[in-house]
Amino acid sequence: MRHQRGNKKLGRPTDQRIALLRSLSRALILNPSIVTTDTKSKELVRYLERVVTLGKDGSLAARRQALRLIPDKKVISVVFTNIAKRYEKRAGGYIKTIKVGFRKGDAAPLTKLSWVE
């Protein structure tokens, strides 16, 4: 059964939500760590776990599916060459989250995302 399997809306329309997840994914793939709000980080982990798992598959079909999620060939090539090789023996849990406090303006809880070593 797939009850309660939807995603968080993040207070945005669908196109803006997808653009946000793509840009955060790109930032984490190209940088060792990023800091974002707690809710965004939880959704980003779900999104990126799927991309890395496709990268571990390595097939052309998997690359095309990953390009549908993050339409940037440079970023997807980094996933398929560097990140997938790093986690080829790992079954999941590629990203670690560390709570770092609260944002100054609105006291939103912040989380630091980084790759598991």
N, C-alpha and C positions, 0 to 999 in steps of 0.2 A: 504494500500500500504506500502511496506517496503523500499521505497527509502531512501538512506543515512543512513542505519541502520548498516553499517559495523563497524569494530573496527579499532582503530589506529594501524599502523604497528610498531611503536616504533623503526624503523630502524633496525629491526631484522627479520630473517627468522621465519616461523611459530613455529617450535619446540622451539626455544630460547625464543620467545615471550610468549608462554604458560608456559615455565619453569619460566620465570621472574614473571608472574602474580601469579603462584602458590607459589613461594617463598615469594613474598611480602604479599600475603594473609596469609600465615602461620605466618609470622612475626607479622602482625597486630592482628591476632587471639590470639597469645601467649603473646603479649605485649600490654600495654595500648595505645601506640602511636608509630608511625614511621614518619620519614621525608624522602621524596623522591621528584623527580621532578614533576612539575605541570602536564605534559602530562601523566606520569605514574600513578599519583594519580587519574586522571579522569577515566582512564581505570580500575584501581583497584577498584574504588567505584562501577562501573558497574558490575564487576566480583563478588565482595563480596556481593553485595545486593542480587544477585541471590542465593548465597550459604546460606545466612541467611534466605531468604524466604523459601528455601527448608528445613532448620532446623526448621522453625516454623510449617511446615506441619507435620514433625515427623514420617512419615510412612517409611516403609522399602524401598519402591521404591524411595522416596525422599532421603533417606540416600545413596542409590546406585548411584543416579544421582549426589549427592554432592561428593561422592568418585570419580566419574569420573572427576569432576572439580578440586578437591584437593585430590590426592590419598595418604592420611595420616590418618589412623584410629584414632590416638590420637587427631589430630586437629579437625576432623569431630565430634568426641564425645564431644569436648569442645563446638563446635558450637551448636550441638543438645541439650546439657544439659544446659549450662550456658547462652550462648548468645541468643538462641531462647526463653528461659524463660524470659529473661530481656526485650525482644521486642515483646512479644506476643500480646500486645494491639496496637502496632505501625504499621501503614500501609506501611512504607518505610522510607528512610532517616535515616539509622542506623549509618552512618559515617559522621563526620563533617570534613571539610577541612579548614585549616587556612594557608594563605600564610605567609611565614616566611622570605622572602628575596631572595637573590641570592647566588648561589654557588660561591666560591672564584675562582676556576680554570677557568671555562668557562662562568660564569655569567648566568647559567641556573636558572630559577625561581624555588624555593623550596616550598614545601607544607607539612604541618604537618597534618597527618591523625590520628584521634582518634575516639573512640566510643561515640555516643551521650548518655548522662546520662538519 
